[in-house]
Amino acid sequence: MKEAQLIKEIPLASTDDGAITVATVKEPYGENSSPVVSLGIWLSKTSEEPDWKVHIPAENLNQVIEALQEAKREL
């Protein structure tokens, strides 16, 4: 897996030192694999790895953004 390029770190609501990280990974599953956006949820930034992580294929990014915007409107 290639190194992730951090785009943004957002403080995680309802935690003292948690964070949401958004990063891109060019070849996440080895040479010639398709790029992803990696979302990490850290309950504490002192952890070495996030508590949850999801990889969104670049090809699905617009659909996921649309779904998140729809979810935001419903809250």
Steps between C-alpha positions, in 0.01 A plus 500: 500500500631844408516767766181695563499873425313677781246750368335611823472416869170593666443494878260216587192632680431365849864401563787671677766422241336296224514582130363421158768480234453526126786379283568375149690183416621459141558121494340365819508130413825481311637604164236607245211490750248782474528802733276545803401762752576367846283616792628429848321542832732540797343494847840616623776645282756328723409166337730368229209392278146635461217323683309483170614545144320486167638524148274658239602423141559818300239381250231511775603829660236722336222256594618487861521881517143526367378246756674687783342827388160330497560361850598848620173646367303234689664573838 
